[in-house]
Amino acid sequence: MPTAPAIKLRVFSLNCWGIHYLSQHCSERYEMIGQLLKEEEHDLVLLQEVWSENDYLFLKKTLAHSHPYTHYFKSGVIGSGLAVFSKHKILDTFLYRYSINGYPYMAHHGDWFGGKAVGMVILDICDLTVHAYVTHLHAEYCRERDAYLPHRVVQAWELLHFVRHTSGGADLVILGGDLNMHPRDLGTRLLLAYTGLRDSYTEAERFEGCEEGITLIAENPFINKKELEPFENGIRIDYILFKGLSRVSVKCESLSTTTGSVPGKPFPYSDHEALSGVLLLRSEEGGGARPQRCSAEPDPGLVDMVNEARTEVKVGLHSAERMRGTVARMGMMGLALLLVELVIALVPWLAHSTEHAFPRASFYLLGALSFATLLLTALLYILYSTQVKTLQGAEDQMRLAVTGLQERLQKHSQTQPVEQGRVQGEPTSTPANSP
């Protein structure tokens, strides 16, 4: 049966590093990004770290003719930083905010205030339904002592399930963004294995750009080389992932990255390199037998990966429980200070004296200290209790997932010999009345 001509879909993804007063040359870089997108005219643009809504509105105005359909995902204290620009009509949108995302007292990292999330847009592209996802996971900061690894593993777990459970009915799934994970990191492997999504870098027929597709390069003037240790050349943490579903086959024709400073400019678009991929879509009639959502075939390796993820989540769970216990003990100290204050306040009344036996300045200082301790520990106790519940819930989900995968593997292994026998023409059973 003849198939329809291939549709060429150009996808762009960039972490814009748009933190005003902290990011260098922020306004100038947004002008450069807007000019690039206006000239290149990608079909779909997935941006991260667009922290200021004014910057989004600037890009929206700049790209009004080339990308008339846009959406800005709002989340957290300062927003999710996620924005989508499209040449094709956006039919629907949805945002899922990750249930765990760092610590508010780590203000110099700032991830907690960003409300990290995954945004979904449903597009109509040449009568094909495309589900496009843009996301930004928690940063690593220190690979040797990565305190956020359990958080990022849970975020990857929630991301893969969000994609799986919202991709029903899609002809094509595209996921772009800053995953803050290396290609062989647990979260990346889990995401690809569980959803069946394909990495445009490994699938591309033609690649141009930074060596090994790295998106944080040592030559970038905005990068502190110490942050890349022990990876001297850089790391690859930004991705464009894709998968054809239902009646569409898809392949990556090409992928390219920017390579540091923009020609004719003294600095690059961002501290990350931009990704630009070309996907070829081909509609296949009678393709209804293909899977209807992102899912993976039973694989023993996937069971091992989920168990590995459970181990990391348990490490984070024990850490959160330990911190909650420490905070509880601090709260008891604050309560003890308040009781001491009460006793001191009652001394003049019990002694029938009008003079306070304790210096007033010290008395008020002790009271302020005890109250501040109780307030701070109460807030931290709520924070760590929430994290304990979240990590417990994720570990329970992974435990159930392992059980389900093992059952599917068992059924698959039992049915496989029967199917092989039928293919080879061997009888699967002997009738009772046969000689």
LINCORHU-V447567 format. One record per backbone hydrogen bond with DSSP energy under -1.0 kcal/mol. NH is the residue of the N-H (numbers start at 1). CO is the residue of the C=O. E is the energy in kcal/mol with one decimal. If there is no record, write none. Layout:
NH | CO | E
NH | CO | E
This chain:
4 | 283 | -1.1
7 | 281 | -3.4
9 | 279 | -3.2
11 | 277 | -3.1
12 | 44 | -2.6
13 | 275 | -2.4
14 | 46 | -1.7
16 | 48 | -2.9
18 | 49 | -1.9
22 | 19 | -1.7
23 | 19 | -4.0
29 | 25 | -2.4
30 | 26 | -2.0
31 | 27 | -1.7
32 | 28 | -1.9
33 | 29 | -2.8
34 | 30 | -2.7
35 | 31 | -2.1
36 | 32 | -2.4
37 | 33 | -2.6
38 | 34 | -2.0
39 | 35 | -2.0
40 | 36 | -2.8
41 | 37 | -2.0
43 | 10 | -1.0
44 | 10 | -2.0
45 | 85 | -3.0
46 | 12 | -3.1
47 | 83 | -2.8
48 | 14 | -2.3
50 | 81 | -2.3
51 | 49 | -1.2
56 | 52 | -1.5
57 | 53 | -2.6
58 | 54 | -2.0
59 | 55 | -2.3
60 | 56 | -2.7
61 | 57 | -2.2
62 | 58 | -2.5
63 | 59 | -2.6
64 | 61 | -1.1
67 | 63 | -3.0
69 | 86 | -1.9
71 | 84 | -2.1
73 | 82 | -2.2
77 | 113 | -1.1
78 | 113 | -2.1
79 | 75 | -1.1
83 | 47 | -1.9
84 | 71 | -2.6
85 | 45 | -2.1
86 | 69 | -3.0
87 | 43 | -2.3
91 | 122 | -3.5
92 | 122 | -1.0
94 | 120 | -2.1
96 | 118 | -2.6
98 | 116 | -1.8
106 | 103 | -1.2
107 | 105 | -1.3
109 | 106 | -1.6
110 | 106 | -2.0
118 | 96 | -2.5
119 | 134 | -3.0
120 | 94 | -3.3
121 | 132 | -2.7
122 | 92 | -2.7
123 | 130 | -3.1
124 | 89 | -1.9
125 | 128 | -2.6
128 | 125 | -1.5
130 | 123 | -2.4
131 | 172 | -2.7
132 | 121 | -2.8
133 | 174 | -3.1
134 | 119 | -2.4
135 | 176 | -1.6
136 | 117 | -1.1
137 | 178 | -2.1
142 | 140 | -2.4
147 | 145 | -1.3
149 | 146 | -1.1
152 | 148 | -2.6
153 | 149 | -2.5
154 | 150 | -2.2
155 | 151 | -2.3
156 | 152 | -2.5
157 | 153 | -2.2
158 | 154 | -2.7
159 | 155 | -2.6
160 | 156 | -2.5
161 | 157 | -1.7
162 | 158 | -2.3
163 | 159 | -2.5
164 | 160 | -2.3
165 | 161 | -2.7
166 | 162 | -1.1
169 | 292 | -1.1
170 | 167 | -2.0
171 | 129 | -3.0
172 | 129 | -1.5
173 | 243 | -2.6
174 | 131 | -2.4
175 | 241 | -2.7
176 | 133 | -2.7
177 | 239 | -1.9
178 | 135 | -1.2
179 | 237 | -1.8
185 | 182 | -1.6
189 | 185 | -2.4
190 | 186 | -2.7
191 | 187 | -2.3
192 | 188 | -2.4
193 | 189 | -2.5
194 | 190 | -2.5
195 | 191 | -1.8
196 | 192 | -2.0
198 | 242 | -3.0
200 | 240 | -2.2
203 | 199 | -1.9
204 | 200 | -1.6
205 | 252 | -1.7
208 | 255 | -2.0
213 | 210 | -2.2
214 | 211 | -1.4
215 | 235 | -1.8
216 | 235 | -2.1
218 | 233 | -1.4
220 | 217 | -1.3
223 | 220 | -1.8
227 | 224 | -2.0
228 | 225 | -1.1
231 | 228 | -3.3
235 | 216 | -1.7
239 | 177 | -2.3
241 | 175 | -3.7
242 | 198 | -1.9
243 | 173 | -1.8
245 | 171 | -2.7
246 | 291 | -1.8
248 | 245 | -1.8
249 | 282 | -2.5
251 | 280 | -1.6
253 | 278 | -2.2
254 | 278 | -1.2
255 | 206 | -2.1
256 | 276 | -2.0
257 | 208 | -1.6
258 | 274 | -1.4
262 | 267 | -1.2
265 | 262 | -2.7
273 | 215 | -2.3
275 | 13 | -2.9
276 | 256 | -2.4
277 | 11 | -2.9
278 | 254 | -2.6
279 | 9 | -3.3
280 | 251 | -3.0
281 | 7 | -3.3
282 | 249 | -2.5
284 | 247 | -3.9
290 | 287 | -1.7
303 | 299 | -1.3
304 | 300 | -1.8
305 | 301 | -2.0
306 | 302 | -2.4
307 | 303 | -2.3
308 | 304 | -2.2
309 | 305 | -2.4
310 | 306 | -2.3
311 | 307 | -1.9
312 | 308 | -1.9
313 | 309 | -2.4
314 | 310 | -2.5
315 | 311 | -1.9
316 | 312 | -2.1
317 | 313 | -2.5
318 | 314 | -2.7
319 | 315 | -2.0
320 | 316 | -2.4
321 | 317 | -2.5
322 | 318 | -2.3
323 | 319 | -2.4
324 | 320 | -2.3
325 | 321 | -2.1
326 | 322 | -2.2
327 | 323 | -2.5
328 | 324 | -2.2
329 | 325 | -2.0
330 | 326 | -2.0
331 | 327 | -2.3
332 | 328 | -1.9
333 | 329 | -1.7
334 | 330 | -2.1
335 | 331 | -2.4
336 | 332 | -2.4
337 | 333 | -2.2
338 | 334 | -1.8
339 | 335 | -2.0
340 | 336 | -2.2
341 | 337 | -2.2
342 | 338 | -2.3
343 | 339 | -2.4
344 | 340 | -2.5
345 | 341 | -2.5
346 | 342 | -1.6
347 | 343 | -1.1
350 | 346 | -2.6
351 | 347 | -2.2
353 | 348 | -2.7
363 | 359 | -2.4
364 | 360 | -2.9
365 | 361 | -2.2
366 | 362 | -2.6
367 | 363 | -1.9
368 | 364 | -2.6
369 | 365 | -2.3
370 | 366 | -2.3
371 | 367 | -2.3
372 | 368 | -2.6
373 | 369 | -2.3
374 | 370 | -2.2
375 | 371 | -2.5
376 | 372 | -2.7
377 | 373 | -2.5
378 | 374 | -2.1
379 | 375 | -2.1
380 | 376 | -2.5
381 | 377 | -2.6
382 | 378 | -2.0
383 | 379 | -2.2
384 | 380 | -2.9
385 | 381 | -2.3
386 | 382 | -2.2
387 | 383 | -2.1
388 | 384 | -2.5
389 | 385 | -2.2
390 | 386 | -2.4
391 | 387 | -2.9
392 | 388 | -2.5
393 | 389 | -2.4
394 | 390 | -2.3
395 | 391 | -2.5
396 | 392 | -2.4
397 | 393 | -2.1
398 | 394 | -2.4
399 | 395 | -2.2
400 | 396 | -2.2
401 | 397 | -2.4
402 | 398 | -2.4
403 | 399 | -1.9
404 | 400 | -2.5
405 | 401 | -2.7
406 | 402 | -2.5
407 | 403 | -2.1
408 | 404 | -2.2
409 | 405 | -2.4
410 | 406 | -2.2
411 | 407 | -2.4
412 | 408 | -2.5
413 | 409 | -2.5
414 | 410 | -1.7
415 | 411 | -2.2
416 | 412 | -1.7
419 | 415 | -2.4
420 | 416 | -2.4
421 | 417 | -2.2
422 | 418 | -1.9
423 | 419 | -2.1
424 | 420 | -2.0
426 | 421 | -3.1
434 | 431 | -1.2
